[in-house]
Amino acid sequence: MRELSSKEIECVNGGGVVTDAIWSAVYAVVDFPSRSAGKFIGDKIGGAIGSIVAAPINWIYSLFNK
């Protein structure tokens, strides 16, 4: 069995133009919502962790600044 040349591979893949266009469209449709959801969830988790860390620090700070 011989290896295919790049020209033969392009013929099999359709030059890659159609599949590249399809994958670009799929990526655009999936990427934005997943990034938005990830940012939203990350902001919520980060805010919760920040609140947990800040609470004792704020309490200690309030003891010395009355």
PDB file with SEQRES, HELIX, SHEET and CRYST1 records, atoms N, CA, C and O in Angstrom:
SEQRES   1 A   66  MET ARG GLU LEU SER SER LYS GLU ILE GLU CYS VAL ASN          
SEQRES   2 A   66  GLY GLY GLY VAL VAL THR ASP ALA ILE TRP SER ALA VAL          
SEQRES   3 A   66  TYR ALA VAL VAL ASP PHE PRO SER ARG SER ALA GLY LYS          
SEQRES   4 A   66  PHE ILE GLY ASP LYS ILE GLY GLY ALA ILE GLY SER ILE          
SEQRES   5 A   66  VAL ALA ALA PRO ILE ASN TRP ILE TYR SER LEU PHE ASN          
SEQRES   6 A   66  LYS                                                          
HELIX    1 AA1 SER A    6  ASN A   13  1                                   8    
HELIX    2 AA2 GLY A   14  GLY A   16  5                                   3    
HELIX    3 AA3 VAL A   17  PHE A   64  1                                  48    
CRYST1    1.000    1.000    1.000  90.00  90.00  90.00 P 1           1          
ATOM      1  N   MET A   1       0.849  -1.180   0.000  1.00  0.00           N  
ATOM      2  CA  MET A   1       0.000   0.000   0.000  1.00  0.00           C  
ATOM      3  C   MET A   1       0.893   1.240   0.000  1.00  0.00           C  
ATOM      4  O   MET A   1       1.807   1.352   0.816  1.00  0.00           O  
ATOM      5  N   ARG A   2       0.628   2.153  -0.903  1.00  0.00           N  
ATOM      6  CA  ARG A   2       1.474   3.334  -1.009  1.00  0.00           C  
ATOM      7  C   ARG A   2       0.841   4.521  -0.286  1.00  0.00           C  
ATOM      8  O   ARG A   2      -0.359   4.538  -0.014  1.00  0.00           O  
ATOM      9  N   GLU A   3       1.674   5.507   0.015  1.00  0.00           N  
ATOM     10  CA  GLU A   3       1.174   6.730   0.627  1.00  0.00           C  
ATOM     11  C   GLU A   3       0.543   7.613  -0.438  1.00  0.00           C  
ATOM     12  O   GLU A   3       0.980   7.625  -1.589  1.00  0.00           O  
ATOM     13  N   LEU A   4      -0.480   8.344  -0.048  1.00  0.00           N  
ATOM     14  CA  LEU A   4      -1.128   9.261  -0.977  1.00  0.00           C  
ATOM     15  C   LEU A   4      -0.325  10.552  -1.070  1.00  0.00           C  
ATOM     16  O   LEU A   4       0.245  11.019  -0.084  1.00  0.00           O  
ATOM     17  N   SER A   5      -0.290  11.109  -2.252  1.00  0.00           N  
ATOM     18  CA  SER A   5       0.365  12.406  -2.417  1.00  0.00           C  
ATOM     19  C   SER A   5      -0.565  13.493  -1.891  1.00  0.00           C  
ATOM     20  O   SER A   5      -1.755  13.254  -1.687  1.00  0.00           O  
ATOM     21  N   SER A   6      -0.025  14.673  -1.674  1.00  0.00           N  
ATOM     22  CA  SER A   6      -0.851  15.766  -1.167  1.00  0.00           C  
ATOM     23  C   SER A   6      -1.954  16.127  -2.155  1.00  0.00           C  
ATOM     24  O   SER A   6      -3.044  16.533  -1.752  1.00  0.00           O  
ATOM     25  N   LYS A   7      -1.675  15.980  -3.443  1.00  0.00           N  
ATOM     26  CA  LYS A   7      -2.687  16.250  -4.474  1.00  0.00           C  
ATOM     27  C   LYS A   7      -3.846  15.258  -4.347  1.00  0.00           C  
ATOM     28  O   LYS A   7      -5.011  15.644  -4.442  1.00  0.00           O  
ATOM     29  N   GLU A   8      -3.522  13.982  -4.131  1.00  0.00           N  
ATOM     30  CA  GLU A   8      -4.562  12.964  -3.975  1.00  0.00           C  
ATOM     31  C   GLU A   8      -5.361  13.183  -2.687  1.00  0.00           C  
ATOM     32  O   GLU A   8      -6.574  12.974  -2.658  1.00  0.00           O  
ATOM     33  N   ILE A   9      -4.683  13.596  -1.648  1.00  0.00           N  
ATOM     34  CA  ILE A   9      -5.369  13.861  -0.380  1.00  0.00           C  
ATOM     35  C   ILE A   9      -6.340  15.021  -0.545  1.00  0.00           C  
ATOM     36  O   ILE A   9      -7.452  14.981  -0.019  1.00  0.00           O  
ATOM     37  N   GLU A  10      -5.924  16.057  -1.275  1.00  0.00           N  
ATOM     38  CA  GLU A  10      -6.811  17.191  -1.522  1.00  0.00           C  
ATOM     39  C   GLU A  10      -8.053  16.770  -2.297  1.00  0.00           C  
ATOM     40  O   GLU A  10      -9.148  17.270  -2.038  1.00  0.00           O  
ATOM     41  N   CYS A  11      -7.887  15.858  -3.240  1.00  0.00           N  
ATOM     42  CA  CYS A  11      -9.046  15.360  -3.996  1.00  0.00           C  
ATOM     43  C   CYS A  11     -10.010  14.624  -3.075  1.00  0.00           C  
ATOM     44  O   CYS A  11     -11.225  14.790  -3.185  1.00  0.00           O  
ATOM     45  N   VAL A  12      -9.475  13.814  -2.169  1.00  0.00           N  
ATOM     46  CA  VAL A  12     -10.319  13.064  -1.238  1.00  0.00           C  
ATOM     47  C   VAL A  12     -11.027  14.022  -0.285  1.00  0.00           C  
ATOM     48  O   VAL A  12     -12.210  13.851   0.007  1.00  0.00           O  
ATOM     49  N   ASN A  13     -10.305  15.025   0.195  1.00  0.00           N  
ATOM     50  CA  ASN A  13     -10.862  15.967   1.168  1.00  0.00           C  
ATOM     51  C   ASN A  13     -11.677  17.079   0.527  1.00  0.00           C  
ATOM     52  O   ASN A  13     -12.254  17.902   1.238  1.00  0.00           O  
ATOM     53  N   GLY A  14     -11.738  17.122  -0.766  1.00  0.00           N  
ATOM     54  CA  GLY A  14     -12.432  18.219  -1.426  1.00  0.00           C  
ATOM     55  C   GLY A  14     -11.681  19.521  -1.276  1.00  0.00           C  
ATOM     56  O   GLY A  14     -12.280  20.596  -1.248  1.00  0.00           O  
ATOM     57  N   GLY A  15     -10.381  19.423  -1.180  1.00  0.00           N  
ATOM     58  CA  GLY A  15      -9.572  20.622  -1.003  1.00  0.00           C  
ATOM     59  C   GLY A  15      -9.651  21.174   0.403  1.00  0.00           C  
ATOM     60  O   GLY A  15      -8.951  22.131   0.735  1.00  0.00           O  
ATOM     61  N   GLY A  16     -10.488  20.590   1.224  1.00  0.00           N  
ATOM     62  CA  GLY A  16     -10.630  21.049   2.599  1.00  0.00           C  
ATOM     63  C   GLY A  16     -11.450  22.317   2.737  1.00  0.00           C  
ATOM     64  O   GLY A  16     -11.728  22.746   3.857  1.00  0.00           O  
ATOM     65  N   VAL A  17     -11.843  22.924   1.636  1.00  0.00           N  
ATOM     66  CA  VAL A  17     -12.561  24.196   1.692  1.00  0.00           C  
ATOM     67  C   VAL A  17     -13.946  24.021   2.306  1.00  0.00           C  
ATOM     68  O   VAL A  17     -14.351  24.792   3.176  1.00  0.00           O  
ATOM     69  N   VAL A  18     -14.662  23.006   1.848  1.00  0.00           N  
ATOM     70  CA  VAL A  18     -16.026  22.795   2.337  1.00  0.00           C  
ATOM     71  C   VAL A  18     -16.007  22.396   3.802  1.00  0.00           C  
ATOM     72  O   VAL A  18     -16.752  22.951   4.610  1.00  0.00           O  
ATOM     73  N   THR A  19     -15.158  21.438   4.149  1.00  0.00           N  
ATOM     74  CA  THR A  19     -15.113  20.998   5.547  1.00  0.00           C  
ATOM     75  C   THR A  19     -14.604  22.111   6.448  1.00  0.00           C  
ATOM     76  O   THR A  19     -15.079  22.252   7.575  1.00  0.00           O  
ATOM     77  N   ASP A  20     -13.645  22.906   5.976  1.00  0.00           N  
ATOM     78  CA  ASP A  20     -13.174  24.039   6.778  1.00  0.00           C  
ATOM     79  C   ASP A  20     -14.304  25.030   7.023  1.00  0.00           C  
ATOM     80  O   ASP A  20     -14.450  25.545   8.131  1.00  0.00           O  
ATOM     81  N   ALA A  21     -15.099  25.297   5.999  1.00  0.00           N  
ATOM     82  CA  ALA A  21     -16.222  26.229   6.146  1.00  0.00           C  
ATOM     83  C   ALA A  21     -17.254  25.683   7.123  1.00  0.00           C  
ATOM     84  O   ALA A  21     -17.793  26.422   7.947  1.00  0.00           O  
ATOM     85  N   ILE A  22     -17.526  24.383   7.025  1.00  0.00           N  
ATOM     86  CA  ILE A  22     -18.502  23.765   7.936  1.00  0.00           C  
ATOM     87  C   ILE A  22     -18.001  23.839   9.371  1.00  0.00           C  
ATOM     88  O   ILE A  22     -18.746  24.224  10.272  1.00  0.00           O  
ATOM     89  N   TRP A  23     -16.737  23.472   9.587  1.00  0.00           N  
ATOM     90  CA  TRP A  23     -16.195  23.494  10.942  1.00  0.00           C  
ATOM     91  C   TRP A  23     -16.091  24.909  11.488  1.00  0.00           C  
ATOM     92  O   TRP A  23     -16.266  25.122  12.688  1.00  0.00           O  
ATOM     93  N   SER A  24     -15.811  25.871  10.629  1.00  0.00           N  
ATOM     94  CA  SER A  24     -15.786  27.270  11.073  1.00  0.00           C  
ATOM     95  C   SER A  24     -17.170  27.707  11.534  1.00  0.00           C  
ATOM     96  O   SER A  24     -17.303  28.398  12.544  1.00  0.00           O  
ATOM     97  N   ALA A  25     -18.202  27.305  10.793  1.00  0.00           N  
ATOM     98  CA  ALA A  25     -19.575  27.646  11.178  1.00  0.00           C  
ATOM     99  C   ALA A  25     -19.963  26.963  12.483  1.00  0.00           C  
ATOM    100  O   ALA A  25     -20.556  27.589  13.361  1.00  0.00           O  
ATOM    101  N   VAL A  26     -19.630  25.684  12.613  1.00  0.00           N  
ATOM    102  CA  VAL A  26     -19.934  24.951  13.851  1.00  0.00           C  
ATOM    103  C   VAL A  26     -19.209  25.591  15.025  1.00  0.00           C  
ATOM    104  O   VAL A  26     -19.788  25.772  16.096  1.00  0.00           O  
ATOM    105  N   TYR A  27     -17.952  25.931  14.825  1.00  0.00           N  
ATOM    106  CA  TYR A  27     -17.154  26.561  15.878  1.00  0.00           C  
ATOM    107  C   TYR A  27     -17.779  27.891  16.294  1.00  0.00           C  
ATOM    108  O   TYR A  27     -17.881  28.182  17.485  1.00  0.00           O  
ATOM    109  N   ALA A  28     -18.196  28.696  15.320  1.00  0.00           N  
ATOM    110  CA  ALA A  28     -18.798  29.994  15.630  1.00  0.00           C  
ATOM    111  C   ALA A  28     -20.105  29.836  16.399  1.00  0.00           C  
ATOM    112  O   ALA A  28     -20.385  30.609  17.315  1.00  0.00           O  
ATOM    113  N   VAL A  29     -20.907  28.836  16.031  1.00  0.00           N  
ATOM    114  CA  VAL A  29     -22.197  28.623  16.694  1.00  0.00           C  
ATOM    115  C   VAL A  29     -22.004  28.105  18.113  1.00  0.00           C  
ATOM    116  O   VAL A  29     -22.745  28.491  19.017  1.00  0.00           O  
ATOM    117  N   VAL A  30     -21.025  27.243  18.319  1.00  0.00           N  
ATOM    118  CA  VAL A  30     -20.819  26.612  19.624  1.00  0.00           C  
ATOM    119  C   VAL A  30     -19.927  27.459  20.524  1.00  0.00           C  
ATOM    120  O   VAL A  30     -20.134  27.498  21.737  1.00  0.00           O  
ATOM    121  N   ASP A  31     -18.950  28.131  19.952  1.00  0.00           N  
ATOM    122  CA  ASP A  31     -17.931  28.813  20.743  1.00  0.00           C  
ATOM    123  C   ASP A  31     -18.492  29.974  21.555  1.00  0.00           C  
ATOM    124  O   ASP A  31     -18.229  30.063  22.754  1.00  0.00           O  
ATOM    125  N   PHE A  32     -19.253  30.859  20.934  1.00  0.00           N  
ATOM    126  CA  PHE A  32     -19.728  32.050  21.649  1.00  0.00           C  
ATOM    127  C   PHE A  32     -20.609  31.702  22.846  1.00  0.00           C  
ATOM    128  O   PHE A  32     -20.369  32.213  23.940  1.00  0.00           O  
ATOM    129  N   PRO A  33     -21.628  30.845  22.673  1.00  0.00           N  
ATOM    130  CA  PRO A  33     -22.444  30.504  23.847  1.00  0.00           C  
ATOM    131  C   PRO A  33     -21.649  29.809  24.953  1.00  0.00           C  
ATOM    132  O   PRO A  33     -21.869  30.065  26.137  1.00  0.00           O  
ATOM    133  N   SER A  34     -20.721  28.926  24.559  1.00  0.00           N  
ATOM    134  CA  SER A  34     -19.958  28.222  25.590  1.00  0.00           C  
ATOM    135  C   SER A  34     -19.013  29.176  26.310  1.00  0.00           C  
ATOM    136  O   SER A  34     -18.822  29.056  27.520  1.00  0.00           O  
ATOM    137  N   ARG A  35     -18.423  30.117  25.587  1.00  0.00           N  
ATOM    138  CA  ARG A  35     -17.576  31.121  26.247  1.00  0.00           C  
ATOM    139  C   ARG A  35     -18.403  32.007  27.167  1.00  0.00           C  
ATOM    140  O   ARG A  35     -17.979  32.323  28.279  1.00  0.00           O  
ATOM    141  N   SER A  36     -19.578  32.406  26.706  1.00  0.00           N  
ATOM    142  CA  SER A  36     -20.443  33.262  27.524  1.00  0.00           C  
ATOM    143  C   SER A  36     -20.878  32.535  28.791  1.00  0.00           C  
ATOM    144  O   SER A  36     -20.844  33.104  29.882  1.00  0.00           O  
ATOM    145  N   ALA A  37     -21.287  31.282  28.643  1.00  0.00           N  
ATOM    146  CA  ALA A  37     -21.698  30.495  29.810  1.00  0.00           C  
ATOM    147  C   ALA A  37     -20.523  30.289  30.753  1.00  0.00           C  
ATOM    148  O   ALA A  37     -20.671  30.392  31.971  1.00  0.00           O  
ATOM    149  N   GLY A  38     -19.357  29.997  30.190  1.00  0.00           N  
ATOM    150  CA  GLY A  38     -18.169  29.807  31.022  1.00  0.00           C  
ATOM    151  C   GLY A  38     -17.796  31.069  31.774  1.00  0.00           C  
ATOM    152  O   GLY A  38     -17.418  31.006  32.944  1.00  0.00           O  
ATOM    153  N   LYS A  39     -17.898  32.207  31.120  1.00  0.00           N  
ATOM    154  CA  LYS A  39     -17.588  33.481  31.773  1.00  0.00           C  
ATOM    155  C   LYS A  39     -18.584  33.752  32.889  1.00  0.00           C  
ATOM    156  O   LYS A  39     -18.195  34.160  33.983  1.00  0.00           O  
ATOM    157  N   PHE A  40     -19.867  33.529  32.623  1.00  0.00           N  
ATOM    158  CA  PHE A  40     -20.907  33.767  33.627  1.00  0.00           C  
ATOM    159  C   PHE A  40     -20.689  32.884  34.851  1.00  0.00           C  
ATOM    160  O   PHE A  40     -20.713  33.364  35.984  1.00  0.00           O  
ATOM    161  N   ILE A  41     -20.476  31.590  34.613  1.00  0.00           N  
ATOM    162  CA  ILE A  41     -20.275  30.650  35.723  1.00  0.00           C  
ATOM    163  C   ILE A  41     -18.983  30.974  36.470  1.00  0.00           C  
ATOM    164  O   ILE A  41     -18.936  30.934  37.699  1.00  0.00           O  
ATOM    165  N   GLY A  42     -17.931  31.297  35.705  1.00  0.00           N  
ATOM    166  CA  GLY A  42     -16.663  31.660  36.339  1.00  0.00           C  
ATOM    167  C   GLY A  42     -16.794  32.901  37.202  1.00  0.00           C  
ATOM    168  O   GLY A  42     -16.219  32.967  38.288  1.00  0.00           O  
ATOM    169  N   ASP A  43     -17.548  33.890  36.724  1.00  0.00           N  
ATOM    170  CA  ASP A  43     -17.769  35.105  37.517  1.00  0.00           C  
ATOM    171  C   ASP A  43     -18.514  34.789  38.805  1.00  0.00           C  
ATOM    172  O   ASP A  43     -18.187  35.324  39.864  1.00  0.00           O  
ATOM    173  N   LYS A  44     -19.521  33.916  38.714  1.00  0.00           N  
ATOM    174  CA  LYS A  44     -20.302  33.559  39.908  1.00  0.00           C  
ATOM    175  C   LYS A  44     -19.443  32.792  40.919  1.00  0.00           C  
ATOM    176  O   LYS A  44     -19.489  33.072  42.117  1.00  0.00           O  
ATOM    177  N   ILE A  45     -18.664  31.828  40.434  1.00  0.00           N  
ATOM    178  CA  ILE A  45     -17.801  31.052  41.332  1.00  0.00           C  
ATOM    179  C   ILE A  45     -16.737  31.956  41.945  1.00  0.00           C  
ATOM    180  O   ILE A  45     -16.465  31.891  43.144  1.00  0.00           O  
ATOM    181  N   GLY A  46     -16.140  32.800  41.105  1.00  0.00           N  
ATOM    182  CA  GLY A  46     -15.126  33.730  41.608  1.00  0.00           C  
ATOM    183  C   GLY A  46     -15.697  34.690  42.635  1.00  0.00           C  
ATOM    184  O   GLY A  46     -15.043  35.001  43.630  1.00  0.00           O  
ATOM    185  N   GLY A  47     -16.915  35.161  42.399  1.00  0.00           N  
ATOM    186  CA  GLY A  47     -17.557  36.056  43.360  1.00  0.00           C  
ATOM    187  C   GLY A  47     -17.836  35.361  44.678  1.00  0.00           C  
ATOM    188  O   GLY A  47     -17.666  35.953  45.743  1.00  0.00           O  
ATOM    189  N   ALA A  48     -18.265  34.103  44.614  1.00  0.00           N  
ATOM    190  CA  ALA A  48     -18.542  33.344  45.838  1.00  0.00           C  
ATOM    191  C   ALA A  48     -17.262  33.106  46.629  1.00  0.00           C  
ATOM    192  O   ALA A  48     -17.242  33.273  47.849  1.00  0.00           O  
ATOM    193  N   ILE A  49     -16.200  32.717  45.940  1.00  0.00           N  
ATOM    194  CA  ILE A  49     -14.920  32.491  46.625  1.00  0.00           C  
ATOM    195  C   ILE A  49     -14.405  33.796  47.209  1.00  0.00           C  
ATOM    196  O   ILE A  49     -13.902  33.825  48.332  1.00  0.00           O  
ATOM    197  N   GLY A  50     -14.530  34.875  46.445  1.00  0.00           N  
ATOM    198  CA  GLY A  50     -14.101  36.185  46.943  1.00  0.00           C  
ATOM    199  C   GLY A  50     -14.864  36.601  48.183  1.00  0.00           C  
ATOM    200  O   GLY A  50     -14.282  37.172  49.105  1.00  0.00           O  
ATOM    201  N   SER A  51     -16.160  36.324  48.221  1.00  0.00           N  
ATOM    202  CA  SER A  51     -16.970  36.659  49.395  1.00  0.00           C  
ATOM    203  C   SER A  51     -16.539  35.852  50.608  1.00  0.00           C  
ATOM    204  O   SER A  51     -16.462  36.377  51.718  1.00  0.00           O  
ATOM    205  N   ILE A  52     -16.257  34.575  50.392  1.00  0.00           N  
ATOM    206  CA  ILE A  52     -15.820  33.709  51.499  1.00  0.00           C  
ATOM    207  C   ILE A  52     -14.486  34.187  52.054  1.00  0.00           C  
ATOM    208  O   ILE A  52     -14.287  34.210  53.269  1.00  0.00           O  
ATOM    209  N   VAL A  53     -13.575  34.567  51.171  1.00  0.00           N  
ATOM    210  CA  VAL A  53     -12.257  35.036  51.612  1.00  0.00           C  
ATOM    211  C   VAL A  53     -12.369  36.413  52.259  1.00  0.00           C  
ATOM    212  O   VAL A  53     -11.691  36.688  53.249  1.00  0.00           O  
ATOM    213  N   ALA A  54     -13.212  37.272  51.714  1.00  0.00           N  
ATOM    214  CA  ALA A  54     -13.302  38.647  52.198  1.00  0.00           C  
ATOM    215  C   ALA A  54     -14.019  38.766  53.537  1.00  0.00           C  
ATOM    216  O   ALA A  54     -13.723  39.680  54.306  1.00  0.00           O  
ATOM    217  N   ALA A  55     -14.952  37.870  53.833  1.00  0.00           N  
ATOM    218  CA  ALA A  55     -15.756  37.990  55.052  1.00  0.00           C  
ATOM    219  C   ALA A  55     -14.895  38.040  56.318  1.00  0.00           C  
ATOM    220  O   ALA A  55     -15.057  38.970  57.108  1.00  0.00           O  
ATOM    221  N   PRO A  56     -13.993  37.089  56.544  1.00  0.00           N  
ATOM    222  CA  PRO A  56     -13.193  37.178  57.774  1.00  0.00           C  
ATOM    223  C   PRO A  56     -12.241  38.372  57.770  1.00  0.00           C  
ATOM    224  O   PRO A  56     -11.972  38.955  58.820  1.00  0.00           O  
ATOM    225  N   ILE A  57     -11.738  38.733  56.609  1.00  0.00           N  
ATOM    226  CA  ILE A  57     -10.830  39.886  56.530  1.00  0.00           C  
ATOM    227  C   ILE A  57     -11.592  41.161  56.876  1.00  0.00           C  
ATOM    228  O   ILE A  57     -11.084  42.009  57.610  1.00  0.00           O  
ATOM    229  N   ASN A  58     -12.790  41.298  56.357  1.00  0.00           N  
ATOM    230  CA  ASN A  58     -13.612  42.471  56.678  1.00  0.00           C  
ATOM    231  C   ASN A  58     -13.980  42.500  58.156  1.00  0.00           C  
ATOM    232  O   ASN A  58     -14.018  43.568  58.768  1.00  0.00           O  
ATOM    233  N   TRP A  59     -14.251  41.329  58.730  1.00  0.00           N  
ATOM    234  CA  TRP A  59     -14.594  41.261  60.152  1.00  0.00           C  
ATOM    235  C   TRP A  59     -13.408  41.703  61.007  1.00  0.00           C  
ATOM    236  O   TRP A  59     -13.573  42.498  61.932  1.00  0.00           O  
ATOM    237  N   ILE A  60     -12.212  41.192  60.704  1.00  0.00           N  
ATOM    238  CA  ILE A  60     -11.003  41.583  61.449  1.00  0.00           C  
ATOM    239  C   ILE A  60     -10.746  43.075  61.277  1.00  0.00           C  
ATOM    240  O   ILE A  60     -10.404  43.764  62.238  1.00  0.00           O  
ATOM    241  N   TYR A  61     -10.907  43.566  60.076  1.00  0.00           N  
ATOM    242  CA  TYR A  61     -10.709  44.988  59.796  1.00  0.00           C  
ATOM    243  C   TYR A  61     -11.683  45.833  60.614  1.00  0.00           C  
ATOM    244  O   TYR A  61     -11.314  46.893  61.120  1.00  0.00           O  
ATOM    245  N   SER A  62     -12.931  45.363  60.744  1.00  0.00           N  
ATOM    246  CA  SER A  62     -13.937  46.132  61.484  1.00  0.00           C  
ATOM    247  C   SER A  62     -13.632  46.170  62.981  1.00  0.00           C  
ATOM    248  O   SER A  62     -14.024  47.118  63.661  1.00  0.00           O  
ATOM    249  N   LEU A  63     -12.942  45.163  63.501  1.00  0.00           N  
ATOM    250  CA  LEU A  63     -12.589  45.155  64.921  1.00  0.00           C  
ATOM    251  C   LEU A  63     -11.632  46.286  65.265  1.00  0.00           C  
ATOM    252  O   LEU A  63     -11.718  46.869  66.346  1.00  0.00           O  
ATOM    253  N   PHE A  64     -10.721  46.597  64.352  1.00  0.00           N  
ATOM    254  CA  PHE A  64      -9.689  47.593  64.622  1.00  0.00           C  
ATOM    255  C   PHE A  64     -10.066  48.992  64.152  1.00  0.00           C  
ATOM    256  O   PHE A  64      -9.350  49.950  64.442  1.00  0.00           O  
ATOM    257  N   ASN A  65     -11.158  49.124  63.444  1.00  0.00           N  
ATOM    258  CA  ASN A  65     -11.544  50.432  62.918  1.00  0.00           C  
ATOM    259  C   ASN A  65     -12.946  50.812  63.374  1.00  0.00           C  
ATOM    260  O   ASN A  65     -13.867  50.964  62.572  1.00  0.00           O  
ATOM    261  N   LYS A  66     -13.076  50.958  64.674  1.00  0.00           N  
ATOM    262  CA  LYS A  66     -14.385  51.353  65.216  1.00  0.00           C  
ATOM    263  C   LYS A  66     -14.387  52.824  65.528  1.00  0.00           C  
ATOM    264  O   LYS A  66     -15.396  53.354  65.993  1.00  0.00           O  
TER     265      LYS A  66                                                      
END                                                                             
